[in-house]
Amino acid sequence: MATTEPIARIEARIAPELKAMFQTAADIENITLSEFLCKSAREAAQSIIANHNVLKLSAEDSRAFAEAIVNPAEPNEALKAAAKRYKQEFGSAS
């Protein structure tokens, strides 16, 4: 964080054993309990967000995706009909 003053407050009720474990970890890192909790929560949130925003494909799926990009299939009748309806509803994209 750019500032050492808190700009928002979060409260949580946790078991005393869990608080003691967090405090031990903070002591090992030589930081305050608040710093430890903020750092840990930030890292966890960044990881969750990154995992949510990244599409991971198997090698087989990656090859199939690349092949579809390089050699796209011809549009079928359903896709042509959907495109026609879209153009009628929204006009053509220019």
N, C-alpha and C positions, 0 to 999 in steps of 0.2 A: 504494500500500500504506500501511497505517496506521503501520507500523513500519519503521525503516531496517535492522533486523537480519533477516537471512534466517531463515526458518522451515523451509525445505526446500531441498535442493540438487539441481540437475540438472547432469549433465555431458554434453557432446557432443563428438565428434571431428569437426572440419571442416577443409577445405582451408585452408592459410595465406592464400590469396588471398581466400577468403570471410571469414575473420576480419579481414583488413585492410580489406575493404569495410565490414563491420559497425563496425569501429573508426572509420573515416572518417565514417560516418553519425553515430555517437555523438558524435564530436568536433564535427561541424557543429551538432548539437543541444545541445552543451555539457553532456552527461551522461556517466556512466560506461558502459562497455561492458555491464556487467550490467544497468543501468537500461534501456539501449537494447533489449537482448534481451528483458527482461521486458515492457517496454512493447509492443514489436513482436509478441511472441508472444500477449500478452493481446488486442491489437487483432485479430490474425488469428483467434484462438479465438472472440472475440465475434462476428466477422463470419460465421464458419463456422456457429456455433450459431444465429445469427439467420436465416441463409439456410436452415438446415435446418428451423427452426420456423415459417417463414412460408410460407403457401400463396399462390402467385402464379398468377393466372388471366388468360387473355387477355380482351379486352373481350367477345368472343362467349361464352366460358365463364362470365364473371361474370354476364352477362344470363341465361344458361340456369340458373345456380345460383339467382339471385334469383327467377326465374320458378317454379322448383321449390319454393322456400320459400313464395312467395305463393300459388301454385296447385298444391298437391301432387296427384300422381296418385292415383287410387283404388287400394287394395291389390289385387294380383292373387292368384290362387289359391295360388301358391307362397308368397307372403308370409303369407297367412292360415294356411296349413298350418304354416309355421315359427312363427308366433305361438302357435298352438294347442299345438305340441310344447313350446315354451318354457314356457307356462303349466302344462302337465302336469308338466314337469321341475322348475320352480322356483317355481311358484305365481304368482298375479297380484301385480303391484306395487301396494301400497296406501300 
